[in-house]
Amino acid sequence: MKSYIPGINRIFRQEWLPAVGILLFLILANHGFSQTTYEKWKAGQKTLLEDKGLVVYYDFEQAPDTILKNKSKAGKVLDADIMNAEWEQGRWPGKKAVRFDGKSSLVEIPAHEKLFSVGKPRGSTGEMTIEAWIKAAALSHTCAIWDKSSKGDSTSAPYMLWLSPDHLAAYLGGRPADKVNMAGDSSPFEAGKWLHVAVTVDEQHFSIYRDGKKVGSDLRKPEQGEISDNGEPLLIGAASHQSLFFDGWMDEFSFYNRALDETEILQHATQGPKAD
């Protein structure tokens, strides 16, 4: 079909078409990048859920519910209650996170034998890994990241990770109290930034990680006292219902009954869209 405007076909081919093509390419490229990075996270999530050692996995994708739904094969018996906390934006736009207010907020995972795999109960593996993405709003006071319902010391709970107040520290409890394993990060923790934290326990080591790198470790002591389950819920964001409240955000939490290796932890710490 001929154009009634002289030269219009030539102008469109030579001037407009390249510009339109470039614009279309940029739009599709930007969309493809966003889609690819999100899908990378989803693919990693799928692989994670296939791990036989995974006991608890919360992806923080069910706002505005007051329940964190456990996505592992252990199922809803380990769904967690969100108490006095709000939903806000997570590590990237469209992702959600729970905002802890530093005063009364916490998440409670009900007591269950699957939350204790480092002692000698029936079915124990003697190993453990806990991971989470967190962002501290303030570092003005000591606060718990997760705690097996203690009073803030190792005599009443088998394990805990906390900020004290601007350094990561963790213990693996035992009795007597002077036989506990301790691990800490010598570098100051950063407020206002999403960071991946993890603790692992195997037969020889108790280790703490930040952003996929091991930052503290302690050899398991042959003379270590018995590590026993206190039969209490696992709390996120507090040491009890009255103490050591975390001021900040959490986005994703997982618990394994095996010790992840350094390669696995680094992969989890770098997977998916870059955190804001």
URPEUR-V662627 format. One record per helix or strand of 2 or more residues. SS is the DSSP state (2 for helix, 1 for strand). FROM is the first residue (numbers start at 1). TO is the last residue. If there is no record, write none. Layout:
BEGIN
<<SS FROM TO> <SS FROM TO>>
END
This chain:
BEGIN
<<2 8 49> <1 54 58> <1 67 68> <2 75 78> <1 80 83> <1 86 89> <1 96 101> <1 106 109> <2 113 115> <1 128 136> <1 143 147> <1 159 163> <1 168 172> <2 177 179> <1 181 184> <1 195 201> <1 205 210> <1 213 219> <1 234 236> <1 247 256> <2 262 270>>
END
